[in-house]
Amino acid sequence: MSAAEKQELIEKVDKALDDIRPHLAVDGGNIEIVDITDELILQINWLGNCSSCSMSAMTMRAGVEQTLQGKVPEIKGVQAMNGVGV
């Protein structure tokens, strides 16, 4: 994947994550993109209360991965780089 393709994919993912950010913000949290690997795994950091929330793993599966499957099917998975259980 070229640098331009990767940047385009990151922008697409970031826009998709905007759909779930308001739900995270209600609990004082957020999510940021760290990178997308060559294997198309999205690496994220939990921010605010999400970084210490015991529900962040469930949020990642039920919220983040599900949202991305529908909007950015190129992404094969999501990996938290910080947070509970990492």
N, C-alpha and C positions, 0 to 999 in steps of 0.2 A: 504494500500500500504506500503510495507516495505521500509526502508531507501535505500536499494540497488536499488529497482524498481524506487523509486523517483529520485535517482541520475541518473539512466539510462535514464529516461524520460527527465530530465533537460538537459542532454547532447544531446539528440535527438532534443529537442526544440532549444537549442543554435545553433546547426548545421543548422537547418532550418532557423533561424533568420539571419544567415550569408548571405542568399540570398537577404535580404532586407537592410542589414546594409550599403552596398555601396550607395544605393539610399538616405539613411538618411545622410550619411557622406557628400554628395554633398552640403547639406544645413547646414552643421556644427552640425549634431545631431547623436545620437546613441540610442540604447535601451539595457537595462540590465534586466536579470531575477532576480526577488526578491524571488519568491517562486511558487510552484504549490500546490494548496489547495487539501484537500481530495476529493473535488467535481470536481477535474481536471480543475480548473480555473487557468490559468497562470497569475501571478501578475508580472507586469513589472514597471520599472522606465524609463521615458524618460530622456535622457542625452543631454547636450549641448543645441543647439537651439530648439530641439524638446520639451524641458520642458516648453518653453514659446510660442510655436507655436499654433496659433488658428486652424491649420489644423491637429493637432495630433490625435484628435478623429476620423477624416476621415481616416487618415493614419492607425490607429489601425484597423478599420473595413475593409478597402479596401486592405491594405497591410499585416498587421500582421495576422489578423484572417484568411484571405483567404489563405495565405501561409501555415499557420499551418493546416488548414482543409485538404489541399492536402498532406502534408508531415507528420503530427503528428495528425491523426484523433482522438486520445484519448483525446486531449485537447478540452474541451467543450466551452471555452470562454476565453477572455482576459480582464484583469482589470488593468488600469493604477493606480498606487499608488501616482503619482505626475503629474504635468502638468496643463495645462489650463483646467478649467471645472471640476477639481477633487475635 
